[in-house]
């Protein structure tokens, strides 16, 4: 029987190197090679812990080609670890593709858990953690972004997003438009020197960052919809209101009607006809 290797999913610190676990260090020292999102970033981590192992560059732009090569090496008996620049690999990360490929080939996969920005932010937020819905980064494409936010309007779960500083202000404006003025915890630079948590509302946050330039990496934790409000459109007027809101945010009428139809009892055709009638008045 052939002896296949093992792929280790190794969590790394999200800002404070002291958060590296003993097991993570020992695992990285024991494997034959390390798959890294950015080898320059990982080299700093390895040097700090005096780990000398060959690295393979594995990221979103080469995952499809390099992933099969990595899996071939594992099938041949080598052991590997996969790390991301910060936190747990395979979460909003192309590492998930490598895990799928290894699972398909019956290659053993083990996890070495570590720091994660999602759970750290949820714990700090002061909002409900009973049901969490992690959504990663919103698309920069307006159509996809508005469709994504529209689909989450009535979601009762606490919502968690990642966001970059240069997009934060526009993202908060969009969220206020779709979600209304909900509570939000804005977690910045978690575990780093300038760690900060602002517990506020979407309207106050949007106003603050219009006047103050965001710096650092952000995790946004947003209060879920109140189930008692029943925010999904119940009447034609409600559904048309949602269509109008989407079009006012730049979405094409046909696409807006499709999104509204998805969460209401009305078809896209019904909504589009009613929307056109409304425009003709």
N, C-alpha and C positions, 0 to 999 in steps of 0.2 A: 504494500500500500504506500502510495507516495506521501511524503511528508511536506505538506504545504506550510508556509509561514503564517504569521499573524500580523494583522494591521491594528495598530493601537491609535485610538483617537485621544489625543493628549490636550487637555485644557492648559492654556498659558495665561499669565496675568493680563488684566485689562489696563494696567497702568502702574501698579506697584509690584516690583519684582519680588517683594517679600511674600506675595500671595502664591508663589510657585510651591506646589506640594512636593514632599519628599519622593512620593511615588512617581510623580511626573519626571523629576530629575533622574531617578534611577531607570525609568523606562527609556528616556532619551539616550541614556548612556549605554543601554543594553541592545538597542536595535541595530540593524545593519545600515540603514539609511533613514533620513528624515525628509518628508515631503512638506515643503514650506510655501506659503502664499507669496511671501516676499523674502527671498533668501538673505537680503541685507538686514531686514528687521530681525529675523530669526538668528542670524549670526551674532547679533549683540546679546541676545538671550543666552545662546550657547556659550559664548565667551565668558559671560558673567558667572555661569555655573561650571566653567572649565569642562565643557562637553565638546569632544572632537569627533564629529561624525560627518560623512558625506551627505550633501543635501541635493534634493531634486526639486526644481522649480515647478510648482503645481498651482495654477490659478485659473480664473474663469476663461481666459483667452486660449489656454492650451489643454484644458481638462479633458476634452474628448480624445485627443491624441496621446497625451502623456499618461492618462489614466489606465489605458490598456497595457502600456509598457510597465507601469508600476504593478498592475495585477499579474502580469507575466512573471515578474521577479518574485512576487509573493508565492505564486504557484510553484515556482522552482525551489522554494524553501527559505527564502530570505524573510526577515522580519522588518517591518517598517513602522514608523510613527508618522501621523499627519498632524500638523499644527497650523493654526491661522495666526495672523499678526497679533491678535489679542482675543482672549476668551476661548470659547469652545469651538472647535472646527465643526464643519457640517451644519451649522446653524446660520441661515442666510449666507451660505458659503458653498462654493463648488465641490467641497469635500463630500457632500451628499451623493454626488455622482460616482465618486470612487467607492463609497460604501455600497451603493447599489450594485456596482460591477463586481465587487468582492463577494457580496451576498449571492449574486447570480452564479458565481464560480465556486460557491461553498468554501470560501476562504474564511478562516476564523477572524472575527473582529472583536476587539475588547475596548472598553472605554476607561480612560483615566481622567475622571472629572476634575474640573477646575473652575476658576472664576468665570462668570457670565454676566454681561451687562443687563440682560433682560431681567433675570431674577433679582439682581442687586437693586435695580431701579424699582421693581415691583415692591420689594421689601421696604424701600425708603419712601415710597410715594405717599403712604397714608391712605391709599385707596384700597378697595376690596381686592383681595387676592384669591377669592373663592373660585372665580372663573376668569382666566386670563386669555386674551386673544392677541398673540404676537404677530405683527404684520410686516416686520422688517422695514425696508425703505420704500416709500411711495415712488411710483414712476415719475420721471421728469416729463413724460408725454402727458399733455393736459387731458386728452380724451381718456386715457387709461387711469390717470390720477383721479379724475372726477367720478369715473365709473366705480373705482375702488372705494372712494369715500361714500358715494351714494349707497353702495351695497352694505356699508357698515352703519348707516344712520340709525337703524332700529336694533342694532346688536346690543344686548344687555351686558356683555362681558366688558371687563376693564381692558382697554385697548393699549397696546404698546408698539411704538414705532421707533426706528432709528432715524436720525436726521443730521445732515451736514450743516455747518454754520451758515454757508452762503445761501442755503435754501430755507432756513428756519422761518424767517419772517413771512414769506409767501405761503409756506405750509400751514402756519398758525392761522393766517387769514382764511385759507381754504377750509380748514377744520372748523373754524368758527361759523363759516357760511353753511356747512353741511350739518354739523353736530349741534349748533346752538352754543350757548354760553355755559359749557360744562366745567367741572373742576379738572385741573391738570397739574401734574407734577413734572417739572422740567428738570431732568437730572443731567448735569454737565460735568465732564471730566472725572467720571467715577474712579475712585481709588487714587487719583493723582493729587498733586499739591493743591490745585485750585478746585477741588471737588465742591460742587454747589448743587443744592436742590431748591427750586422755587415751587412752592405749593400755592397755586393761584387759580385763576379762571382763564378760559381761552381768550376772552375779550381783553382782560388786563395783560395777559402775556403778549397778545398781538400788538397792543399799544406800546408796551415796554420795548419790544424788539424793533419797532419802527423807529424808535428814537435812540436805541442802543445797539451797536454792532455786535452780533453774536460772535463768540470766540470759543473754540474747542469742539468736541464731539458731544452730541446730545442724544438722550433717550427720553421720549415723551410718553408719559403714562396718563391716559385720559379716562375719565369716568364713563362707564357704559350708559346706554340709553335706559331711561326709566321704563320698565315693562308696563307699568300702569298707563303710560301715555299712549301706548299702541301706535307708535310713530309710522308704521307702514301705512301707505295710502288705503283708505277704506272706501272712499267715494270717488267719482269721476273728478270732482272739483279738487280733492286732495291730490290725486294722481297728476292732474294738470298743473297743480301748484309745484309739484316736484319737477315736472318737465320744464316749467318756466325757470325755476331756480338753476337747473342744469344748463339751459341755453344761455342764461345770463352770465354763467361762468365760462362760456365759450364753447360748450358742446354743441354739435350739430343737432337740429331738431329730431332727425330720424334716430340718432344714437340716444338722445335724451329719452325719447319715447320707448326705445328698447329697454333702457335701464329701469324706467318707471314701471314698465309692464312686468319686469322680472319680479318685482316685489308687490304687485297689486293684482287684482282679479281682472284687469283690463288688458286686451291685446295691444300690441304695438300699433296695429292698423287703426283700432278704435281711438287710441290716444292721439295718433298723428292726425286723423280726420278732425277730431275735436280741437286740436291745437291750431290747425289751419283755419277752422271756422272762427275760432277766437281771435286770430290775427286779422281776419277780414272785417271784423266788427268795428 
